[in-house]
Amino acid sequence: MLIGLDLDNTLIGYDEAFRTVAAESGLVAAGFAGGKAAIRAAIRARPDGEADWQRLQGQVYGPRIDLARPLPGSIDFILAARAAGHALAIISHKTRTGHSDTSGTDLRLAALGWLDRHGYFSRLGFAPVDIHFEDDRAAKLARIRALAPDLFVDDLAEVLDDPGFPAATRAVLLDDWAAVAERVLG
């Protein structure tokens, strides 16, 4: 079986990274307790908040990506899937540069570096050819259709519910990796 996986907020967890960089930038108070969604809502509520949010994303997905962590259970899922003989591919909607990022960081290279530092190539069996970055959701869906995975795990229902999502691929919404492992791997 070929299992397709989304990357951001499916394998890579950004809550801690967003809290840290948002607080350092003065966009939220030090000690802010919310996750990415709460941070986004708080920043967007500010004057010029959408621009601030986009700049923050450029920092967290780029030069500050090392603050991100593997989502709990994601590595265990990958190891169990590999042990069961399944192939895996990562398909991500990740632009090369951030919309408002002025650092010049290539977000795709930053993500590949993060994957490398967290053992995705050396320990988890991925090869660079297994990682696919697309510029937008339509291209991501086209890649999913082209690779035709048996199932695809994503944190966004709107990707899985999109009319362009292939009917032959089982859509799995990430709620918790242990629950996904139970449903997918038994």
C-alpha positions as CSV (number, residue, x, y, z in Angstrom):
1,M,0.0,0.0,0.0
2,L,1.2,3.5,-0.8
3,I,0.4,6.0,2.0
4,G,0.5,9.7,1.2
5,L,1.2,12.2,4.0
6,D,0.8,15.9,4.2
7,L,3.7,17.7,5.8
8,D,2.9,21.0,7.6
9,N,0.7,20.4,10.7
10,T,0.5,16.7,9.8
11,L,4.1,15.6,10.3
12,I,5.6,18.9,11.5
13,G,4.0,20.5,14.5
14,Y,4.5,24.3,14.7
15,D,2.6,25.4,17.9
16,E,5.8,25.9,20.0
17,A,7.6,27.6,17.1
18,F,4.7,30.0,16.5
19,R,4.4,30.8,20.2
20,T,8.1,31.5,20.5
21,V,8.5,33.7,17.4
22,A,5.2,35.5,17.9
23,A,6.2,36.4,21.5
24,E,9.7,37.5,20.4
25,S,8.2,39.7,17.7
26,G,5.8,41.3,20.2
27,L,2.7,39.9,18.4
28,V,1.4,38.0,21.4
29,A,2.3,38.3,25.1
30,A,5.1,36.3,26.6
31,G,3.5,33.1,28.0
32,F,0.7,33.0,25.5
33,A,-0.8,29.6,25.9
34,G,-2.6,29.0,22.6
35,G,-1.6,26.9,19.6
36,K,-1.2,28.0,16.0
37,A,-4.9,28.6,15.4
38,A,-5.2,30.8,18.5
39,I,-2.0,32.7,17.6
40,R,-3.3,33.3,14.1
41,A,-6.7,34.6,15.4
42,A,-5.0,36.9,17.9
43,I,-2.6,38.3,15.3
44,R,-5.3,38.7,12.6
45,A,-7.4,40.7,15.1
46,R,-4.7,43.4,15.3
47,P,-4.4,46.3,13.0
48,D,-2.5,45.1,9.9
49,G,-2.8,41.7,11.4
50,E,-2.9,39.7,8.2
51,A,0.4,41.1,7.1
52,D,1.9,40.4,10.5
53,W,0.6,36.8,10.3
54,Q,2.1,36.3,6.9
55,R,5.5,37.6,8.0
56,L,5.4,35.3,11.0
57,Q,4.6,32.3,8.8
58,G,7.6,33.2,6.6
59,Q,9.8,33.1,9.7
60,V,8.4,30.0,11.3
61,Y,8.3,27.9,8.0
62,G,11.7,29.2,7.0
63,P,14.7,30.4,9.1
64,R,13.0,29.4,12.4
65,I,11.7,26.0,11.4
66,D,14.1,24.3,13.8
67,L,11.8,25.3,16.6
68,A,9.1,23.0,15.1
69,R,8.8,19.4,16.4
70,P,7.5,16.2,14.9
71,L,3.8,15.9,15.8
72,P,3.4,13.3,18.6
73,G,2.8,9.8,17.2
74,S,3.8,10.7,13.6
75,I,7.2,9.0,13.8
76,D,5.7,5.9,15.5
77,F,3.1,5.8,12.7
78,I,5.8,6.0,10.0
79,L,7.9,3.3,11.7
80,A,4.8,1.0,12.0
81,A,3.8,1.6,8.4
82,R,7.3,0.8,7.2
83,A,7.4,-2.4,9.4
84,A,4.1,-3.5,7.8
85,G,5.7,-3.1,4.3
86,H,3.9,0.1,3.2
87,A,5.5,2.7,1.0
88,L,5.2,6.4,2.0
89,A,5.2,9.7,0.1
90,I,5.0,13.3,1.4
91,I,2.9,15.7,-0.7
92,S,2.9,19.3,0.6
93,H,1.5,22.6,-0.5
94,K,4.6,24.6,0.2
95,T,5.6,27.6,-1.8
96,R,9.3,28.1,-2.4
97,T,9.2,31.5,-0.6
98,G,7.0,33.1,2.0
99,H,4.5,35.7,0.9
100,S,5.9,38.4,3.1
101,D,9.2,36.9,4.1
102,T,12.2,39.1,3.5
103,S,14.9,36.6,4.7
104,G,15.2,35.0,1.3
105,T,14.9,31.6,2.8
106,D,13.8,28.8,0.5
107,L,10.9,27.2,2.5
108,R,11.3,23.9,0.6
109,L,15.0,23.6,1.4
110,A,14.2,24.6,5.0
111,A,11.6,21.8,5.2
112,L,14.0,19.3,3.6
113,G,16.7,20.3,6.2
114,W,14.2,19.8,9.0
115,L,13.2,16.4,7.7
116,D,16.9,15.4,7.4
117,R,17.7,16.6,11.0
118,H,14.7,14.6,12.3
119,G,15.8,11.4,10.7
120,Y,13.3,11.1,7.9
121,F,16.0,10.1,5.4
122,S,18.4,8.3,7.6
123,R,16.0,6.5,10.0
124,L,12.5,6.6,8.6
125,G,13.3,5.4,5.0
126,F,12.4,8.4,2.9
127,A,14.4,9.4,-0.2
128,P,14.3,12.9,-1.7
129,V,12.2,11.5,-4.5
130,D,9.4,10.7,-1.9
131,I,9.0,14.3,-1.0
132,H,6.8,16.5,-3.3
133,F,6.3,20.2,-2.9
134,E,3.6,22.0,-4.8
135,D,2.8,25.7,-5.2
136,D,-0.9,25.6,-4.4
137,R,-3.7,23.3,-3.4
138,A,-4.7,22.5,-7.0
139,A,-1.2,21.3,-7.8
140,K,-1.1,19.3,-4.5
141,L,-4.3,17.6,-5.5
142,A,-2.9,16.9,-9.0
143,R,0.2,15.3,-7.5
144,I,-2.0,13.1,-5.2
145,R,-4.0,12.0,-8.3
146,A,-0.8,11.3,-10.2
147,L,0.8,9.3,-7.4
148,A,-2.5,7.6,-6.6
149,P,-1.8,6.6,-3.0
150,D,-4.1,4.1,-1.4
151,L,-4.8,6.6,1.3
152,F,-3.8,10.2,2.2
153,V,-3.5,11.7,5.6
154,D,-4.0,15.5,6.0
155,D,-4.9,17.8,8.8
156,L,-7.1,19.9,6.5
157,A,-10.6,18.6,5.8
158,E,-10.9,21.1,2.9
159,V,-8.1,19.2,1.0
160,L,-9.7,15.8,1.6
161,D,-13.2,17.2,0.7
162,D,-12.1,19.0,-2.4
163,P,-13.8,17.9,-5.6
164,G,-10.3,17.4,-7.1
165,F,-9.4,14.8,-4.4
166,P,-9.2,11.4,-6.1
167,A,-12.2,9.1,-5.4
168,A,-10.0,6.0,-5.4
169,T,-7.8,7.4,-2.5
170,R,-9.0,6.9,1.0
171,A,-9.1,10.3,2.7
172,V,-7.9,10.2,6.4
173,L,-8.3,13.4,8.4
174,L,-5.6,13.7,11.1
175,D,-7.1,14.0,14.5
176,D,-4.5,12.2,16.5
177,W,-1.7,9.9,15.2
178,A,-2.6,7.1,17.5
179,A,-6.2,7.1,16.3
180,V,-5.0,7.3,12.7
181,A,-2.7,4.3,13.3
182,E,-5.5,2.3,14.7
183,R,-7.8,3.1,11.8
184,V,-5.2,2.6,9.1
185,L,-2.8,0.0,10.4
186,G,-5.1,-1.9,12.8
